[in-house]
Amino acid sequence: MARDKAEAVAEAEAAPERSYREQLDFLNPIAQPLASRKLTRKLYKCIRKAAKHKQIRRGVKEVQKFINKGEKGITVLAGDTLPIDVYCHIPIMCEDRSLPYAYVPSKSDLGAAAGSKRPTCVIMIKPHEEYQETYDECLEEVSALPLPL
């Protein structure tokens, strides 16, 4: 009996958090343009590379500050952040400065991609020559996403 419980706990810990489709159930109403499953994976990969080279801006205050300063990069927002008032001004700031942005479904996955145990609702990826090819690929796909009306 105790052995069965231990096995069940080990199985639950080994299971993935939630699939992309399950995460879509928790999106807030403003999460447009939403990255596809494939683009989401590419963005997470690019964020991991950027974090390794310390080329990311994390959190609403920091991203907002560097957008205002005119820094260039791709802004990635988490689609399951509530209340939306926390970060609903970021997409407007990005549009005003012609910066590409996209939503991904999970703030915990976004934080994990940045190398943090804490979830984060917004990250800006800055360009760098070490991962330029991945960055350009993400930039092209995010720029091609249709903007909300």
Secondary structure, 3 states (H helix, E strand, C coil): CHHHHHHHHHHHHHCCCCCHHHHHHHCCCCCCCECCHHHHHHHHHHHHHHHHCCCEEECHHHHHHHHHCCCCCEEEEECCCCCHHHCCCHHHHHHHCCCCEEEECCHHHHHHHCCCCCCCCEEEECCCHHHHHHHHHHHHHHHHCCCCC
